[in-house]
Amino acid sequence: MGGFFFDTDDGDFRTVDDTGMEFADIEAAKAEAQAALVGMANDKLPDGNERDFIVRARDEAGLTVLQVTLSLTVAYPSEGQE
């Protein structure tokens, strides 16, 4: 078991996790980070056409051991076409 701290960045706000959570391994922490990204994107859809949602997991020593990014891009492929 290990403690993981999840820091988030939604393009406007960054949060630093001071509490942490226990997981059996890094794969379990990865699943948690991926679920958090879905919630972040659902709570804050972008005002513009691009946004990255990022979750970084740190270990108990403070080292970043995992980064998961969800990129949302809005494109209008038919614009400019005749």
Buried (B, 14 or more C-beta within 10 A) or exposed (E): EBBBBBBBBBBEEEEEBEEBBEBEEBEBBBEBBEEBBEEBBEEBEBEEEEBBBBBBBBBEEEEEBBEBEBEBEEEEEEEEEE
